[in-house]
Amino acid sequence: MSVHAAERPAGLSDEDIAYVKQLINNEMQAQDEAKAKQELDNGFEFNGYFRSGTNTIIGSGSKNNGSCYSLNYPKNDGVYYRLGNECRDYSEFQLTKKQQLNGVNFKAVFMMDFAGDSRDPTATEEWSRRSRQLYVETDNLLDNGTLWIGRRYYYDKAVGSVHILDYKHMQSSGNGVGVSDITVNETDKLHLAAITYGGEGELTGNKATADTNYQNFMADVRYEMDVGDAGKVVFALQNLFVNDAIDEAGLTDGRTFTVQWQKQLGNVDQKTVIQYGTGAMAQNPGAAGTDGGSFDYAADSSSSGFRIFNNGLIDITEKFKLDYMVMYEKSSDYHTLKSVGVRPHYSISPHWSVLGEVGYNAYQTKTNGIENDEQTLMKYALALQATDDSTEYWSRPSLRFYLSNFDWNKAAGQESGLSVAGKEGDESALVAGAQVEIWF
């Protein structure tokens, strides 16, 4: 029997027809969603971070007519507690492009950062600008892991950072190649990277020559373990090989072993890290800092350095949070560092909170094996902050108004340049300012 399009087939109920229509609609909707998802996956993503503000000294002495009080620790810009203590504008902007070609997933990443002196926008100081990331990765070309090649800001993979100090304790950033997220078993992952970077004529010490040329090769291995109720553990190795092109300076290699343990202990989200560095990385295990580097190529190969710290966020109540940091570091030929700081955060309304920060650093350097006077820097800050959710510690953007006080001893004033020349007895500063910080 023939059936005309306008005729209803015999034996089909209204329920049958409604069911078939629903199947067709579901299939069409699924196709539309898949198409939209593919278009989204193949599109651009834009994200970033910046902070900017203004400050002025309102009492006592000052190194720089504003904030930025730190000791001359080999972290790129010293060691400091950052709330109400950041005088430079800083930004990171990243573009990400995803696409699928012949079944292969690609992701291209480009990130620039810009930094400059916020105290005087017309100053002659040239703003720094550089490419932080410029790489392509694919997550399904290999049977296991994500392959990448290019320039990476390679600090946070598996280990993260310490926000209260703006501290990246494993910095292997540079140009290289790697395979990340290699699945070892149901819970463990392996990350491998080989990064190269070089320099010329930047060395000090008796091994340096005016025409020294060298290139670094950093092998970076990070292994993540999920140990169940005991938390998560990361074992990491950074092995720095230095190639002296003219073979005269006899530059020193270096390595850092890192063990990191993370576990929620009651209402404390904590991270404990132990690091041991040797050779060129004895002065600063892990090349800790915001920019990486901080190697001493002229180090004795037998030099060693040890760092241990604990950092965490305590969720005391819905309105009251406390960020903290405790660190001890000692290197055989360079220095001893003791650091402790807390940042309480209390919500006073849906959008406003009060923050405080107290930070203490004691830093003692060595010169030719002889210990110099210990430098100390004490910092207090009080801030009023506006965010979309004042009960959320990490809520951004945040708009802050702060008052910061700094006290240092004579050694810090001289060795870290905190005191104004001719005012060596003026060893404190009171700073008022405002700052905005956002990540997106």
Secondary structure, 3 states (H helix, E strand, C coil): CCCCCCCCCCCCCHHHHHHHHHHHHHHHHHHHHHHHHHHHHCCEEEEEEEEEEEEEEEEECCCCCCCCCCECCCCCCCECCCCCCCCEEEEEEEEEEEEEECCEEEEEEEEEEEEEECCCCCCCCCCEEEEEEEEEEECCCCCCCEEEEEEECCCCCCCCCEHHHCECCCCCCEEEEEEEEEECCCCCEEEEEEEEEEEECCCCCCCCCCCCEEEEEEEEEEEEEECHHHCEEEEEEEEEEEEECCCCCCCCCEEEEEEEEEEEECCEEEEEEEEEEEECCCCCHHHCCCCCCCCCCCCCCCCEEEEEEEEEEEECCCCEEEEEEEEEEEECCCEEEEEEEEEEEEECCCCEEEEEEEEEEEEEEEECCEECCCEEEEEEEEEEEECCCCCCCCCCCEEEEEEEEEEECHHHHHHCCCCCCCCCCCCEEEEEEEEEEEEC
